[in-house]
Amino acid sequence: MDSRGALWCSISTAADDLLDTIATGTADGYILRIAPNRSSVAVVADGVQFPNCMALDRDENYLYVARTLAADVVRFPIAGDTLGKQEQFGPALGMRRADEFGSHAPALLGDPQVGRRWGMADGCAFDTEGNLWVTLVLANTIVAVTPEGHAIVVAEDIEGKLLNSPTSIAWGGADMRDVYIGSIATPYVLKGRSSVPGMPMVHQR
């Protein structure tokens, strides 16, 4: 939600079969903007490759989007009630070869080494220094993409003993240094402490 009360929502795929989209890498996702008074819903970006979690920067100049299948982050300049052309933000956070797309791709997900290489960006959130923290669900890793576009590993658990399939990240606590990490694979939420406070969301400011 932005400071005007509008909601920005990602639809990762228009297909009925999620696994088929993961297998083929089809770029059929889109982003919606729901007006502050909830009177209208508009598609503001389409043809996006599996948009997942999104975040607004502090000044709401850009909407940042974690693209799961591309294992990267793109951002869209905000132009009033719509979005401009997407641009790359930071480096690729994973690597999937061209021969790993197709009907055989779902079977590859069972190989931990392949998963770590693919990475698959999922959740994202900003800290107060403008770093965008991104969870890599298949790599059991969290990276921070700096304002200059460099990626820094901030947490990693190769075997997934505790940080297992991280899918979401958020900050809280009185000093905004408590980090909460959700997972698609575990019955618990991890809580840790960050050296950098998280950027408060609109409702926390």
Secondary structure, DSSP 8 states (H G I E B T S, - for coil): --TTS-EEEEE--SSS-HHHHHHHT---EEEEEE-TTS--EEEEEEEESSEEEEEE-TT--EEEEEETTTTEEEEEEEETTEE---EE-S--SS---GGG-STTHHHHTT-HHHHHHH--EEEEEEBTTS-EEEEETTTTEEEEE-TTS-EEEEEE-TT-SSS-SEEEEEEESTTS-EEEEEESS-SS-EEEE-SS-B---GGG-
